């Protein structure tokens, strides 16, 4: 049966009900939907797209009866990761059955068509142009492999591949939260963000990281930047003179990102202490299901060791890609393997 796409301007409660039992595999999309409740966590341009293999009726509830679906959060206006996808193909009950690909390939085709349609409605210039494209984050390798069959639609990013590390809040190590003399816990302000941008080596531009930390200020409010606080869960360790010496935050998809300790203060256990406190105290802003995560490069030895020390385990492979929306791409159907 043909797949059909429908878009929403707000988060459908029924979709959250569908995603929750599929945790932790639905984690990136579910967390992004949950983060829309944060201050400036969404915009009037945001859309939630749902693609199923059943006919869509006028009754909203009916479209969720299918057990096979693909869903996405999309916001062309954000200067950060603009799209997150979850498909039930990613769940272990489905991913090992090769025959399922024939079911999900049409769903991904319909998703791309709907994204292109929504882009045409958006009218404004995209962050990435020539060709026009949007950034998809924490994309499961199985979904990427299908999108790559849509000739000319996928542009790889230099950040490469990541392992999705999973942790449980109740399994985080119990650590002494006391800090060495002359240090204290705090949250970030805009001046702190400037320092973070100058230190980060994660695959995000300074503008993207700063935007994520500074509540995505609109053009009309730029003169109030100095008073704008960060909108994502974050934590810092500062010296008594208010200089940040260590920091971490949770991304819009709930993942642990930007864990950093300044060179003179390393090898004192501050990074682990910082990560544990942030995850234990602030991850619940997304939800109370207890799942925690991080996307870690296989070559990042220190971050892998950090996640392991948090009792985490790697599960599936993810990546950040650009989805090309210009009509040079062929989205009518997947290309057949040779």
ABEGO torsion letter per residue (X at the ends): XBBBBBBBABBBAAAAAAAAAAOAAAAAAAAAAAAAABBGABBAABBBBBBBABBBBABAAAAAABABBBBBBBBAABABBABBBBBAAABAAAAABAAAAAAAAAAAAAAAAAAAAAAAAAGBBBABBOBBBBBBBGBBAAAAAAAAABBGABBBBAAEBBBBBBBBAAABBBBBABBBBGBBBBBBBAAAAAAAAAABABBBBAAAAAAAAAGGBBAAAAAAAAABBBABBBBBBBBAAGBBABBBBBBAAGBBBGBBBBAAABGAGAAAAAAAAAAAAAAAAABAAGBBBBBBBAABAAAAAAAAAAGBBBABBBBBBBBBABAABBAABBBBBX
